[in-house]
Each structure stands twice: as C-alpha cells, then as structure tokens.
Amino acid sequence: MTVTRFAPSPTGHLHVGNIRTALHNWLLAQKAGGTFLLRIDDTDAARSKEEYVEGIHADLAWLGIAWSGEERQSARFALYEREFERLKAAGRVYPCWETPQELELKRKVLLGRGLPPIYDRGALKLTEAEKAAKIAAGDLPHWRFLLDHDEPITWEDGIRGPQKFDPAQISDPVIRRADGSWLYMLPSAIDDVDMGVTQILRGEDHVSNTAAQVQMFTALGAQVPAFAHEALLVGTEGKLSKRLGSLGVAHFREIGIEPQAVVALLGRLGTSDPVDPALDAEALAAAFDLSRFGRAPARFDEAELERVNAAVVHALPFEAVSGRLPDEMDAGAWETIRPNLSHVHEAHDWWRVVIGPIEAPAQADEDGTYLAQAADVLAALEWHPDVWKALTGALKEATGRKGKALFLPLRLALTGMEHGPDMGALLPLIGRDEALARLRSAV
C-alpha cells in the first residue's frame, strides 16, 4: 500500500511551499487509496514550540488535508539510539573531532586548489588510543555516516528521472552532534522505515540528501522508498522570494481566500495541467500524476490565487457560507450578490447597499427630473419580482431614454454605485419603501 508523509519542523508557521508539499503528498496517497501520515520533526528542542504544532494541525485541517497517523520525533529517541548503535557496530557511523573552524579551513584549502570541498575522512585515521584520550579529556565527538564508495548511488526519480551520484564526491554526512542531539538525515530515514513510508515527495533542495539517505536505508536493512523531487516555488518576479516564506494559511484566511482555492491552485502548481477552480480534492487526487510535473521552477502568483478564489466564491452554495453572511441575508440574496464578489466577506459590503443607508452621488439636473419621474412611476407599479423590468420599460416608453442614460441614474440613486449586482434581482431586496425613498432623495 502507498504510504506518504509530511514532516514539518514546528519551528514556525507553515508557508505556501510547505503547504504545497503536504497537499501533493496527500493527493499522491489519495489517488492510490493509500495512507498519508504526519510526522512532527521536533528534534530541535530549543526552537520547537507546541503552538507551532497546533498551528500545523489547524492549517492542515482548514485545507481539508486529513492524516491517518501522527508521530513526533521527540518521542522516538530510543528508536534512534537503538539503530545508531546497530550502525555503529556495523562500522557505518564513526566519531569525528574536527571543530567548525578546522572544517572551514579544510574547505577553503580544497576550494583554493580547485577541488570539491569534500570531507577528507581524517577522523578515520585516528587510533583507538587517540580516540580514548580525547574522550577522557572531555572532548566528545560528533558522528558521521560512512558512505560506501564502491558503487554509484542511483534511483529512478518520479519527477527528475534517472539519478546517479558518485558517493566519493559527497561528504560523509554529519548525523549527530557532540551533545548527542540529532541532525535531520538519519532520524528521518529511521522514521520512514519504521512508519512504512513507501513514497517520499519533497523539494529538489533535498536531492543531495536523498543520495546519502539511499545508502542509509540500505544500511538499515530496508527497502529504499520511491523518491520524487519537485521544483521549488518562485515568486512572480521569477526568483526565490522571501515573501513566499511569509505566505501561509493565516495570511490567506486574513484576506478572505477560500481553502478550496488554495487547494485548486497549489494542487496543480508545477504541473502542465490547467488550474480548475471547479475541481474538488477528490477530482484533483484522481488526476494527480507525477509525470505531469516539470523541471522548471513553479511560479506562485497571488493575483492568480485571487482569480481562482473569485471563481470558487461564485460557485459556493448558500449552505456553505450562511454562517459568514449577515443574519438577514437569505439564499436568494446570496445568489444575487455572489457573482459580484471576490471574497465572501464582501457580501457584508453589498448587504449594506441593500439595507442602507447609502450615499448617492449628485446627478445632473436633467437626471434629477428623470429620477422624480421614476419615483412616480415606481409608486404606481405593482411590486413583484420583475418590478425592475416593469420600471425601466415604462420609463423607456415615457422618456425615450435607453442604454446608459436609462439605467445609470437609477443605479446611482438606488445603490450609490455605478456597477454591481443585477438590478432586477437587487431592487426586490431593497424593497418598495426604501427604493422610493432613495429615488426621491436623489432628486
């Protein structure tokens, strides 16, 4: 069975790139009828906060992304310790004592010689006596994973295609600090094995990590999951943007974006498929296909999100939004106003046009005479759902006006605006007495 996972660190709020990764892994699992898991990577005790964990839960729930199981790395240290000792016994991890300054000096020397800055495995040359002396002196080591240089590292990437790395051109990754705390690489691989993860979909910035982790899975005696690395997001300016790191669910909710709009846009972002606001999550999952992803950076455009959101709002039924509308607004009023909205909260502004008071702009003298005549005509008409058609028909016949000259003075007097919802639907909502009062006030 397909098992995917999303593994955020609770050191801040999710941003749009994190959300896209979570959504794509969820869609991948949904399409296969598999399982989507949540793993909280909270090994960084100093920066991890419970409020961020709660925020991750709330953000995913708002988007409709449900997870079947959850793990926290902070509760799994015994497992990491056990596997670490097993790898140590097998000679696949080794202690190192170089300081950051020494490592930086080595790096500069290699670069100065035109060579790649790969760790020289100097720690492997230490004798057991030298190691013991360092430990006895209180100089505790950090630990690296020993890469096997005998065979190239290969995998078939679900997006990037065949991948091949020479392990001799990769530094043995540091997996554990001298204080005993863990870095990302090994615990992540141990968790993926223990949680039964079969597919890992993540950003292309993890490709070099994958090269090392492929050997970690093998060293752990596990099958290597299927990997896919998608292009990172860029902003509309065509480069990585700091703003993308600040755009998250809180921002989207604050400006009135619907979760369906976020899902519709991010679900297709990076693929060759068009964004379709009408597709729900189930339809998106059915069409989700890694082969549709390109290698070019995926461009996130807030203006496009706004367009998608407007399309979503225009299709929302009254039942889905009733709790966010003015108390007096019914289904008929919602359907009248809905086509003019970009965000649901704008319904409150339009409802104020209905219930008043409004500020109608001053009109020309000839329009004032026309509005007085309109008030008299409206007062004599029977009030019914087609009263706008009856009013404008009578005025056209009586005055000879047509087009903009016929309609605009009426709209300005009745709504205070040059454009908006269809007046045929809006006038019955305004009501007879209020409409007459507005027309006479505008004279």
C-alpha positions in Angstrom: 0.0 0.0 0.0 1.2 3.5 -0.8 2.2 5.4 2.3 3.3 9.1 2.1 4.2 11.5 4.8 4.6 15.2 5.6 7.3 16.0 8.0 7.3 19.7 9.1 9.5 21.1 11.8 7.5 23.1 14.4 9.9 26.0 14.5 7.5 28.4 12.7 4.3 28.5 10.8 3.7 26.6 7.5 4.3 28.7 4.4 3.0 28.2 0.9 5.8 25.9 -0.1 5.2 23.6 3.0 1.5 23.6 2.2 2.1 22.6 -1.4 4.4 19.7 -0.2 1.8 18.5 2.3 -1.0 18.7 -0.3 0.9 16.8 -3.0 1.8 14.0 -0.6 -1.8 13.8 0.5 -3.1 13.7 -3.2 -0.5 11.1 -4.0 -1.8 8.9 -1.2 -5.5 9.6 -2.0 -5.1 8.7 -5.7 -3.6 5.3 -4.7 -6.1 4.6 -1.9 -3.1 4.7 0.5 -2.2 6.4 3.7 -1.0 9.9 4.5 1.0 10.3 7.7 2.1 13.4 9.7 5.4 13.4 11.4 6.4 16.4 13.6 10.2 16.8 13.3 10.8 18.4 16.7 14.3 17.2 17.5 15.4 20.9 17.8 14.1 21.3 21.3 15.3 24.9 21.6 13.3 26.2 18.6 10.3 23.7 18.5 7.1 25.1 20.1 3.8 23.5 20.8 2.0 26.5 19.4 3.5 25.7 16.0 2.4 22.1 16.3 -1.1 23.3 17.0 -0.8 25.7 14.0 0.3 22.8 11.7 -2.8 20.8 12.8 -5.1 23.8 12.3 -3.7 24.7 8.9 -4.0 21.2 7.5 -7.5 20.8 8.9 -8.5 24.1 7.3 -7.3 22.9 3.9 -9.1 19.6 4.4 -5.9 17.6 4.5 -6.6 14.7 6.9 -3.8 12.4 8.2 -4.2 8.8 9.3 -1.4 8.7 11.9 1.0 11.1 13.6 4.4 10.7 15.2 6.7 13.1 17.0 10.4 12.6 16.7 10.9 13.8 20.2 9.2 10.7 21.4 11.3 8.4 19.3 14.8 8.9 20.6 15.1 5.3 22.0 14.5 4.0 18.4 17.2 6.3 17.0 19.6 5.2 19.7 19.0 1.6 19.0 19.5 2.0 15.3 22.5 4.2 15.8 24.2 1.5 18.0 23.4 -1.1 15.3 25.0 1.1 12.6 28.0 1.8 14.9 28.5 -2.0 15.4 28.4 -2.4 11.6 31.0 0.3 11.1 28.6 2.6 9.2 28.9 5.5 11.6 32.1 6.9 13.0 33.2 9.6 15.5 34.9 12.9 14.5 36.5 15.7 16.4 37.2 18.5 14.0 36.0 21.9 15.1 33.9 24.0 12.8 36.9 26.3 12.3 39.1 23.3 11.3 36.5 22.1 8.8 36.1 25.5 7.3 39.9 25.8 6.9 40.0 22.4 5.1 37.1 23.5 2.9 39.0 26.7 1.9 42.1 24.8 1.1 40.3 22.4 -1.2 38.5 25.2 -2.9 41.7 27.1 -3.3 43.2 24.1 -5.1 40.1 23.9 -7.4 38.9 20.7 -5.7 35.4 20.0 -4.4 35.1 20.7 -0.6 34.6 17.1 0.4 35.4 15.9 3.9 38.7 14.0 3.9 37.7 11.4 6.5 40.6 12.5 8.6 38.9 11.1 11.7 39.1 7.5 10.4 42.9 7.8 10.7 42.8 8.2 14.5 43.9 5.3 16.6 41.7 3.8 19.3 44.1 5.2 21.9 43.9 8.7 20.4 40.1 8.5 20.4 40.1 7.3 24.0 42.4 10.1 25.1 40.1 12.7 23.5 37.0 11.3 25.3 38.9 11.0 28.6 39.8 14.7 28.2 36.1 15.5 27.8 36.3 16.2 24.1 33.2 14.4 22.9 32.8 13.6 19.1 30.2 14.4 16.6 29.2 11.5 14.3 29.2 10.9 10.5 27.6 8.2 8.4 30.2 6.3 6.4 29.2 6.3 2.7 30.1 3.2 0.7 32.3 4.4 -2.2 32.2 1.0 -4.1 29.0 1.6 -6.1 27.3 4.6 -7.6 24.2 5.8 -5.8 21.2 5.6 -8.2 17.4 5.9 -8.1 14.6 6.5 -10.5 13.2 9.8 -9.5 9.4 10.2 -10.1 9.9 13.7 -11.5 13.6 14.1 -12.4 14.1 10.7 -14.0 17.2 8.5 -13.5 19.6 9.9 -10.9 23.2 8.9 -10.4 25.7 10.1 -7.8 29.3 9.2 -7.2 29.5 8.7 -3.4 33.2 9.6 -3.4 32.1 13.1 -4.4 29.8 13.5 -1.4 31.0 14.3 2.2 30.0 11.7 4.8 27.0 13.5 6.4 27.1 14.5 10.0 24.2 12.7 11.7 24.7 13.6 15.4 26.2 16.5 17.3 28.7 16.2 20.1 26.0 17.0 22.6 24.1 13.9 21.5 21.3 15.8 19.6 20.3 14.6 16.1 20.5 16.2 12.7 17.9 15.6 10.1 19.3 12.8 7.9 19.4 9.6 9.9 16.3 10.0 12.2 14.3 10.8 9.1 15.4 7.6 7.4 14.8 5.6 10.5 11.3 7.0 10.8 10.5 6.4 7.2 11.4 2.7 7.7 9.6 2.3 10.9 6.4 4.1 9.6 6.4 2.1 6.5 6.7 5.1 4.1 6.8 3.9 0.5 6.9 7.2 -1.4 8.7 10.4 -0.5 7.8 13.5 -2.4 9.7 16.6 -1.5 11.5 19.7 -2.9 14.5 19.5 -5.2 16.7 21.0 -2.5 16.7 17.6 -0.9 18.2 15.7 -3.8 21.7 15.6 -2.3 20.2 14.4 1.0 18.5 11.6 -0.9 21.7 10.5 -2.4 23.1 9.9 1.1 19.8 8.6 2.5 19.6 5.9 -0.2 22.6 4.3 1.4 21.2 4.8 4.9 18.0 2.8 4.0 20.2 0.0 2.7 22.4 0.1 5.8 19.3 -0.1 7.9 18.3 -3.3 6.0 15.2 -1.6 4.5 13.8 -1.2 1.0 14.5 2.2 -0.4 11.3 4.2 -0.9 10.3 5.7 -4.2 11.6 9.3 -4.4 10.4 12.3 -6.3 11.7 15.8 -6.1 9.6 18.7 -7.3 10.9 22.1 -8.4 10.8 24.8 -5.7 8.4 27.7 -5.8 9.4 31.1 -7.1 7.5 34.4 -6.9 6.1 36.4 -9.8 9.5 38.1 -10.3 10.9 34.7 -11.3 13.2 34.1 -8.4 13.0 32.7 -4.9 11.2 35.2 -2.8 11.3 35.9 0.9 7.7 36.8 0.6 6.8 33.2 -0.1 8.1 32.3 3.3 5.6 34.6 4.9 2.6 33.5 3.0 0.6 30.9 4.9 -2.8 29.9 6.0 -3.1 32.8 8.4 -2.4 35.2 5.6 -4.8 33.5 3.2 -7.6 33.5 5.8 -7.0 37.1 6.7 -7.5 38.3 3.1 -10.5 36.0 2.6 -9.1 33.2 0.5 -11.2 30.0 0.5 -9.4 26.8 1.3 -10.7 25.2 -2.0 -8.9 28.0 -3.9 -5.6 27.3 -2.2 -6.0 23.5 -2.9 -7.1 24.1 -6.5 -4.1 26.3 -7.3 -1.3 24.5 -5.3 -2.6 21.1 -6.4 -1.7 21.9 -10.0 1.3 24.2 -9.4 4.3 22.8 -11.0 2.4 20.6 -13.4 1.4 21.1 -17.0 -2.3 20.8 -16.1 -4.6 23.8 -16.0 -5.9 25.1 -12.7 -9.6 24.3 -12.5 -11.4 26.0 -9.6 -14.3 23.6 -10.0 -12.3 20.5 -9.1 -12.7 19.3 -5.6 -9.9 17.4 -3.7 -11.2 14.0 -4.9 -11.1 15.1 -8.5 -7.6 16.6 -8.1 -6.4 13.4 -6.5 -7.8 11.2 -9.3 -5.9 13.3 -11.9 -2.7 13.7 -9.8 0.3 12.4 -11.8 4.0 12.9 -11.1 4.8 12.6 -14.8 2.9 15.9 -15.3 5.4 17.8 -13.2 8.1 19.8 -15.0 11.7 20.6 -14.0 11.2 24.4 -14.3 10.6 26.4 -11.1 6.9 26.5 -10.2 5.7 30.1 -10.1 3.3 31.2 -7.4 1.2 34.2 -8.3 -1.1 35.8 -5.7 -3.1 37.5 -8.4 -3.8 34.1 -9.9 -4.9 32.9 -6.5 -7.3 35.8 -6.2 -8.8 34.9 -9.7 -9.2 31.3 -8.6 -10.8 32.4 -5.3 -13.3 34.5 -7.1 -14.3 31.6 -9.3 -14.7 29.4 -6.2 -16.8 32.0 -4.4 -19.1 32.3 -7.4 -19.9 28.6 -7.1 -20.4 28.4 -3.4 -23.9 27.4 -2.3 -25.7 29.4 0.4 -25.4 26.4 2.8 -21.7 26.6 2.7 -21.4 30.3 3.6 -24.6 31.1 5.6 -22.6 31.3 8.9 -20.4 34.0 7.4 -23.2 36.2 6.0 -25.3 39.0 7.5 -28.1 37.4 9.6 -30.9 38.8 7.3 -29.4 37.6 4.1 -31.2 34.5 2.7 -30.3 32.2 -0.2 -31.9 34.4 -2.8 -29.9 37.4 -1.7 -26.7 35.4 -1.7 -27.3 34.2 -5.3 -28.0 37.8 -6.3 -24.9 39.3 -4.8 -22.5 36.3 -5.2 -21.4 37.0 -8.9 -20.0 40.4 -7.8 -17.8 39.0 -5.0 -14.1 38.1 -5.0 -14.3 37.1 -1.3 -17.2 36.0 0.9 -16.7 38.8 3.4 -17.5 41.3 0.7 -21.2 40.2 1.0 -21.4 42.4 4.1 -20.5 45.5 2.0 -23.1 44.6 -0.6 -25.7 44.0 2.0 -25.2 47.5 3.3 -26.2 48.6 -0.2 -29.4 46.7 0.3 -30.4 47.8 3.8 -28.8 51.3 3.6 -28.2 54.0 4.3 -26.3 54.8 1.1 -24.5 57.9 -0.2 -25.8 58.6 -3.7 -23.7 60.9 -5.8 -25.0 64.2 -7.1 -26.6 63.9 -10.5 -27.2 66.4 -13.4 -30.4 68.5 -13.3 -32.0 66.6 -16.2 -31.3 63.3 -14.3 -33.0 64.7 -11.2 -36.1 65.4 -13.2 -35.9 61.9 -14.6 -35.5 60.3 -11.1 -38.5 62.2 -9.9 -40.5 60.8 -12.8 -39.0 57.3 -11.9 -40.3 57.6 -8.3 -43.8 58.4 -9.5 -43.8 55.5 -12.0 -42.5 53.1 -9.3 -45.1 54.2 -6.8 -47.8 53.3 -9.3 -46.4 49.9 -10.2 -47.4 46.6 -8.6 -44.5 45.4 -6.5 -43.4 41.9 -7.8 -40.1 40.1 -8.7 -40.0 41.7 -12.1 -40.6 45.2 -10.9 -37.2 46.5 -12.3 -38.1 45.3 -15.8 -41.5 47.0 -15.5 -40.0 50.2 -14.2 -37.3 50.5 -16.9 -39.8 49.5 -19.6 -42.3 52.2 -18.5 -39.5 54.8 -18.3 -38.1 54.0 -21.7 -41.6 54.4 -23.2 -42.3 57.6 -21.3 -38.9 59.4 -21.7 -37.3 57.8 -24.8 -34.2 57.1 -22.8 -32.3 53.9 -23.4 -29.0 52.2 -22.6 -26.7 54.0 -20.1 -29.0 57.1 -19.9 -31.9 54.9 -18.9 -30.2 52.6 -16.4 -27.2 54.5 -14.8 -29.1 57.3 -13.0 -31.4 54.7 -11.5 -28.5 52.5 -10.3 -26.7 55.5 -8.8 -29.7 56.7 -6.9 -30.7 53.2 -5.7 -27.2 51.9 -4.8 -24.8 54.8 -4.8 -22.6 52.8 -7.2 -22.0 52.7 -11.0 -22.0 48.9 -11.1 -22.8 45.9 -9.1 -25.4 43.1 -8.8 -28.1 42.7 -11.4 -30.7 45.4 -10.6 -33.5 43.1 -11.5 -32.6 40.9 -8.5 -31.3 43.7 -6.3 -34.4 46.0 -6.4 -36.8 43.5 -4.8 -34.2 43.1 -2.0 -34.0 46.8 -1.4 -37.8 46.9 -1.0 -40.5 49.3 -2.2 -40.4 51.9 0.5 -36.6 52.1 0.7 -36.4 52.3 -3.1 -38.9 55.2 -3.3 -37.1 57.0 -0.5 -33.8 56.7 -2.3 -35.2 57.9 -5.7 -36.8 60.9 -4.1 -33.7 61.7 -2.0 -31.6 61.8 -5.2 -33.9 64.3 -6.9 
